[in-house]
Amino acid sequence: MLRLAAVVALFALYADPLLTDSCCTETFGGLVLSTQFWDTYTGLEAQGQVLPKDTWTLHGLWPDFCNGSYTQYCDLDRQYDPAPSPNTTTGTPSGTPVPPYKGPSISTFLEPFGKQDLLAYMNKYWISQGSPNGNFWGHEFSKHGTCYSTFDLPCYGPQYRKHEEVVDFFETAVMYYQTLPTYRWLAEKSIRPCNTTTYSLKDLQHALTEGFGALPYVGCSGPRYNATAAGKGSSDNGMTVVSEVWYYHHVLGRVQNGRARPVDASINGASVSNCAKTHGALHYYERTPGCVKMPKVIR
């Protein structure tokens, strides 16, 4: 007990197994979001960074509070993001600055644990757009992974190995991703990438809700519908290019255990989509060689 207390005091982090069960039950937020991207290019195809065939890619695994808010960059001693976004812990000028990470890529943290298979899987399915994959993974762990109570260092006890929780986070994010075959769920309802066909939000929502067991958040990018020729004069200002899905869960115990219940994205009272609602307003584009550029916000 004294050794564990010394470890807790040394790290001085949020989780304290002597006082709470925050190592056994996720306490920083009430929801966990497993998020996925549909991109059409990486911008780094010439360097071998390509998108996998017929599947959406992993974005991240995020803890949220039940009111829709969330914390970010919760432990700057574990900041491995080369380009923090935002650059303060609150996203406002009054927040603590988040310094850019200048050390070796977070991808190098897996090798000492013999996780070459995990690294290969991440390089195939956890793909960045416009930057090396390792930079993206560093962003996701630093901004979101450090905000789980069950990934806090005291939870690993006196036998903790440096970066053990980083590998644990990656394995957990991949575990959730593997249970959510977005591409297949859509394809089973004849919703497939096509540059000459448009789709309706309600059809995507129906297909994904049937597969997941709850209504996920469907995210779009691209032009707003009422800024397009087809939507001229419409009051529908939703986005028109399908690009992201967020699957909400209530986790039972540690997020690492994978015991979670699907819940509707509307649980916190927020929007369930930013996409256009007009029938046939959405584009689900085919993959391209990398010449098409569309804006993206990385959370």
C-alpha positions in Angstrom: 0.0 0.0 0.0 2.8 2.4 0.8 4.5 1.7 -2.5 1.3 2.4 -4.4 0.8 5.6 -2.4 4.3 6.7 -3.4 3.6 6.1 -7.0 0.4 8.2 -6.8 2.3 11.0 -5.1 5.1 10.9 -7.6 2.8 11.2 -10.7 0.3 13.6 -9.0 -2.4 12.8 -11.6 -6.1 12.7 -11.4 -6.8 9.1 -10.8 -6.2 8.0 -7.2 -6.9 4.3 -6.5 -6.5 4.9 -2.8 -9.5 7.3 -2.7 -11.8 6.4 -5.6 -12.4 3.6 -8.1 -11.4 5.8 -11.0 -8.9 3.2 -12.2 -11.7 0.6 -12.4 -14.5 2.9 -13.6 -14.2 5.7 -16.1 -14.9 8.9 -14.2 -13.8 11.8 -16.4 -16.8 11.6 -18.6 -20.1 9.7 -19.0 -19.8 8.9 -22.6 -17.2 7.3 -24.9 -17.2 8.0 -28.6 -15.6 5.7 -31.2 -15.1 7.9 -34.3 -14.4 7.1 -37.9 -13.5 9.0 -41.1 -14.4 8.6 -44.7 -11.6 10.3 -46.6 -10.9 10.1 -50.4 -7.1 10.7 -50.2 -4.2 11.1 -47.8 -2.0 13.5 -49.6 0.9 11.2 -48.8 0.2 8.4 -51.3 3.7 8.9 -52.9 5.2 8.0 -49.4 3.1 4.8 -49.2 0.4 6.3 -46.8 -2.7 5.0 -48.5 -6.3 4.4 -47.5 -7.6 0.8 -47.1 -10.1 -0.6 -49.5 -13.8 -0.7 -48.7 -13.6 0.5 -45.1 -13.8 3.7 -43.1 -10.7 4.6 -41.1 -10.3 5.1 -37.4 -10.4 8.7 -36.1 -10.2 8.2 -32.4 -11.8 7.2 -29.1 -13.0 10.2 -27.1 -14.3 10.6 -23.5 -17.2 13.1 -23.3 -19.3 14.4 -20.4 -23.1 13.7 -20.6 -23.8 17.4 -21.3 -21.8 17.3 -24.6 -18.7 19.0 -23.2 -15.2 17.4 -22.9 -11.8 18.0 -21.5 -8.6 18.0 -23.7 -4.9 17.8 -23.2 -5.4 16.7 -19.6 -1.7 15.8 -18.8 0.9 17.9 -20.5 3.6 15.6 -19.1 2.3 13.2 -21.7 2.0 15.6 -24.6 3.1 13.8 -27.8 1.3 16.0 -30.3 3.6 17.8 -32.8 0.9 20.3 -33.7 -1.6 20.8 -30.8 -5.1 21.8 -31.9 -6.2 23.8 -30.1 -2.9 25.1 -28.7 -4.3 25.6 -25.1 -5.9 23.2 -22.8 -9.3 25.0 -23.0 -9.2 26.2 -26.6 -9.3 29.7 -25.3 -6.5 32.3 -24.7 -7.0 31.8 -20.9 -6.1 28.1 -21.1 -2.7 26.6 -20.4 -0.5 26.6 -23.5 0.1 23.2 -25.1 3.7 23.1 -26.3 4.4 21.2 -29.6 6.0 17.9 -29.1 9.5 17.6 -30.6 10.5 14.1 -29.6 10.5 10.8 -31.5 7.2 9.8 -33.1 4.7 8.1 -30.8 4.7 5.3 -33.3 8.1 4.3 -31.8 6.5 3.6 -28.4 5.0 0.3 -29.6 8.3 -1.5 -30.5 9.6 -2.1 -26.9 6.3 -3.9 -26.2 6.6 -6.2 -29.2 3.5 -4.7 -30.8 4.6 -4.8 -34.4 1.3 -6.4 -35.4 -0.7 -3.6 -33.8 1.5 -1.0 -35.5 1.0 -2.6 -38.9 -2.8 -2.6 -38.3 -2.8 1.1 -37.3 -0.8 2.0 -40.3 -3.5 0.3 -42.4 -6.6 1.5 -40.7 -5.8 4.5 -38.5 -4.8 6.9 -41.3 -3.9 10.6 -41.3 -4.7 13.1 -44.0 -1.8 15.4 -44.9 0.6 14.3 -42.1 2.4 11.2 -41.0 0.2 8.7 -39.2 2.3 8.9 -36.1 1.6 12.7 -35.8 -2.2 11.9 -35.9 -1.9 9.2 -33.3 0.1 11.5 -31.0 -2.7 14.1 -31.4 -5.4 11.6 -30.5 -3.6 10.2 -27.4 -2.5 13.6 -26.1 -5.7 15.4 -26.6 -8.1 12.6 -25.7 -6.3 9.6 -24.3 -4.9 11.6 -21.4 -8.4 12.5 -20.4 -9.5 9.0 -19.4 -9.2 8.2 -15.7 -8.5 4.5 -16.5 -5.4 5.4 -18.6 -3.8 7.5 -15.8 -0.4 6.4 -14.7 -1.2 5.5 -11.1 -3.6 2.8 -12.4 -0.7 0.8 -13.7 0.9 0.4 -10.3 4.6 0.1 -9.3 5.4 -2.2 -12.2 4.5 0.5 -14.8 6.6 0.5 -17.9 7.1 3.8 -19.7 4.4 4.4 -22.4 2.5 1.3 -21.3 -0.7 3.4 -21.2 -0.1 4.7 -24.7 -0.1 1.2 -26.1 -3.1 0.3 -24.0 -5.0 3.3 -25.4 -4.1 2.3 -29.0 -5.2 -1.3 -28.4 -8.5 -0.1 -26.9 -9.2 2.4 -29.7 -8.6 -0.4 -32.3 -10.8 -2.9 -30.3 -13.8 -0.5 -30.5 -13.2 0.3 -34.1 -13.2 -3.4 -35.1 -16.8 -3.8 -33.8 -18.1 -1.0 -36.0 -18.0 -1.9 -39.7 -19.5 1.3 -41.1 -18.7 0.5 -44.7 -20.4 -2.9 -44.6 -23.5 -1.6 -42.7 -24.0 1.1 -45.4 -23.2 -1.3 -48.3 -25.8 -3.8 -47.1 -28.4 -1.0 -47.7 -27.0 -0.3 -51.1 -25.2 2.9 -49.9 -21.8 2.7 -51.5 -19.3 5.4 -52.5 -20.2 6.8 -56.0 -19.4 10.0 -57.6 -22.6 10.1 -59.7 -25.1 9.2 -57.0 -26.5 11.1 -54.1 -28.0 9.8 -50.8 -30.3 11.0 -48.1 -29.3 11.4 -44.4 -32.3 9.5 -43.1 -31.2 6.4 -45.2 -27.6 6.6 -43.8 -29.0 7.0 -40.2 -31.4 4.0 -40.7 -28.6 1.7 -42.0 -26.1 2.7 -39.2 -28.7 2.5 -36.4 -29.7 -0.9 -37.5 -26.1 -2.1 -37.5 -25.0 -0.4 -34.3 -28.2 -0.6 -32.2 -28.4 3.1 -31.5 -28.4 6.3 -33.6 -24.8 7.6 -34.2 -23.7 11.1 -35.2 -23.2 11.4 -38.9 -20.8 14.2 -39.9 -20.4 16.0 -43.2 -18.0 18.4 -44.8 -18.0 20.2 -48.1 -20.3 23.0 -49.3 -23.6 23.7 -47.6 -26.7 22.5 -49.5 -28.2 26.0 -49.9 -24.8 27.1 -51.4 -25.0 24.5 -54.2 -26.9 24.7 -57.5 -29.2 22.0 -56.4 -30.1 23.7 -53.1 -30.3 27.3 -54.3 -33.1 29.0 -52.5 -33.4 26.3 -49.9 -33.3 26.9 -46.1 -31.3 23.7 -45.6 -27.7 24.9 -44.7 -26.4 21.4 -43.8 -23.1 20.1 -45.2 -23.2 17.8 -48.2 -20.2 15.5 -48.2 -20.4 12.5 -45.9 -17.1 12.3 -44.0 -17.5 11.0 -40.4 -19.5 8.9 -37.9 -19.4 9.1 -34.1 -20.6 6.0 -32.2 -21.7 6.8 -28.6 -21.3 4.3 -25.8 -21.9 4.1 -22.1 -18.9 2.1 -20.8 -19.3 -0.4 -18.0 -16.2 -0.3 -15.8 -12.8 0.3 -17.5 -13.0 1.4 -21.1 -10.2 -1.1 -21.8 -12.5 -4.0 -21.0 -14.7 -3.2 -24.0 -17.9 -3.7 -22.1 -20.1 -0.9 -23.4 -23.8 -0.2 -24.3 -24.6 1.7 -27.5 -26.6 4.9 -26.9 -28.2 7.4 -29.2 -26.1 10.5 -30.2 -29.0 12.6 -29.0 -28.4 11.5 -25.4 -26.8 14.8 -24.5 -29.4 16.9 -26.2 -27.1 17.9 -29.1 -27.5 17.6 -32.8 -27.2 14.1 -34.3 -25.8 15.4 -37.6 -24.5 18.5 -39.3 -25.5 17.1 -42.8 -28.2 18.4 -45.1 -31.6 16.9 -44.5 -33.0 17.4 -47.9 -33.7 14.1 -49.8 -30.8 13.2 -52.1 -28.6 16.0 -50.8 -25.5 14.0 -49.7 -22.4 12.9 -51.6 -20.5 9.8 -50.6 -17.5 10.1 -52.8 -15.3 7.4 -54.2 -11.6 7.3 -53.2 -9.3 9.5 -55.3 -5.5 9.5 -56.1 -5.0 12.5 -53.8 -5.6 15.5 -56.0 -8.9 16.6 -54.5 -8.6 18.8 -51.4 -11.4 19.3 -48.9 -11.2 21.1 -45.6 -11.2 19.0 -42.4 -11.4 19.7 -38.7 -9.4 17.2 -36.5 -10.8 16.9 -33.1 
